[in-house]
Structures are given as C-alpha cells and as structure tokens.
Amino acid sequence: RSRALHCRLAVMRSVQAHIDARLHVEVLGTLQWMDYSAVGWDDFHAVHLAEVLVHCPILTKLVLTGNSIGDIGAAKLAQKLPRGLQIIDLANNSIGPKGAEHL
C-alpha cells in the first residue's frame, strides 16, 4: 500500500511541476522589463537567464547592473535577447572587450 501511495504522490508532483512550468512560461511571456541589479549574479546566472529570455517576447528593458557578469555571460545573453529589447543595462559588471563585441 505504501508503495502505491508513493507512486501516486510522485505522479501528482510530476503533474504539478508540469503545470507550474507552463504557468511560469505564460507569466514570462507578459513581462516588459526585468531588473536584477546587484543580486550577485555571475556568468552562471547570466547563462540561465539567457535560456529564460526566449520566453519573454515583449521584454523591452533588462537591467543587470552591479553584478559579476563577464564575457561568457554577455555572449550568451546576446544570443538570446528578445528582438524588441530597447534597453539593456550591464553597467558595473566584469564584461571585457570580448564580451562587449557580442552585445
């Protein structure tokens, strides 16, 4: 009995995770700006944010000032920026000339 209950709970968690993921994508699609200033982000975080940006088609402003994003993060962000983005603020990060070339 406990094994069957465990399997049912696992299925319920899986279904809930799927629903949560769909809701997150729906919400991301409505965002017009994001501000992650001075939150301690580095290239790792920028790479993951880049993957999220593909779900933000109407994003017009992205603020990432005061983090530690470097060349790798800048390059990955540049690859995934929404077409309608008008402002990207990356001041006070660790982006060098190589990263800036991508932006």
C-alpha positions in Angstrom: 0.0 0.0 0.0 2.7 2.5 0.9 4.4 1.8 -2.4 1.2 2.6 -4.4 0.8 5.8 -2.3 4.4 6.8 -3.0 3.8 6.2 -6.8 0.6 8.3 -6.7 2.4 11.1 -4.9 5.3 11.0 -7.4 2.8 11.3 -10.3 1.0 14.2 -8.6 4.3 16.0 -8.1 5.2 15.5 -11.7 1.9 16.8 -12.9 2.1 19.8 -10.5 5.7 20.6 -11.8 4.4 20.5 -15.4 1.5 22.9 -14.5 3.9 25.2 -12.7 6.3 25.2 -15.6 3.5 26.1 -18.0 2.3 28.9 -15.7 5.9 30.3 -15.5 6.2 30.4 -19.2 2.8 32.1 -19.5 3.9 34.8 -17.0 7.3 35.3 -18.6 5.5 36.0 -21.9 3.8 39.0 -20.3 6.9 40.7 -18.8 8.0 44.0 -20.3 11.0 44.6 -18.1 13.3 42.8 -15.7 15.6 44.3 -13.0 18.2 42.1 -11.4 20.5 44.8 -10.2 23.2 43.9 -7.6 21.9 40.4 -6.9 25.4 38.8 -7.0 24.9 37.2 -10.4 27.8 35.9 -12.5 28.2 34.1 -15.8 26.4 31.0 -14.5 23.3 33.0 -13.7 23.5 35.0 -17.0 23.6 31.8 -19.0 20.5 30.5 -17.2 18.8 33.9 -17.7 19.5 33.7 -21.4 17.6 30.5 -21.6 14.6 32.2 -19.9 14.7 35.2 -22.2 13.4 33.1 -25.1 10.1 33.0 -23.3 10.0 36.8 -23.0 9.0 38.1 -26.4 7.7 41.5 -25.3 10.6 42.3 -23.0 11.8 45.9 -23.7 14.1 46.6 -20.7 16.7 44.4 -19.0 18.7 45.8 -16.1 21.6 43.7 -14.7 23.8 46.5 -13.2 26.2 45.8 -10.3 26.7 42.1 -10.8 29.7 40.0 -11.8 28.7 39.0 -15.3 31.6 38.5 -17.5 32.4 37.8 -21.2 30.8 34.4 -21.2 27.5 35.6 -19.7 27.4 38.6 -22.0 27.9 36.4 -25.1 25.2 34.0 -24.1 22.8 36.9 -23.3 23.5 38.5 -26.7 22.5 35.2 -28.4 19.0 35.1 -26.7 18.0 38.8 -26.4 14.4 39.4 -27.5 14.1 41.3 -30.8 12.0 44.1 -29.2 14.5 44.8 -26.4 15.2 48.5 -26.3 17.4 48.9 -23.2 19.9 46.6 -21.6 21.9 47.9 -18.7 25.0 45.9 -17.8 27.0 48.7 -16.1 29.3 47.7 -13.3 29.8 44.1 -14.3 33.0 42.3 -15.4 32.4 42.4 -19.1 35.6 43.0 -21.1 36.1 43.8 -24.8 35.4 40.2 -25.9 32.0 40.2 -24.2 31.2 43.7 -25.4 31.8 42.6 -29.0 28.8 40.2 -28.7 26.5 42.9 -27.4 
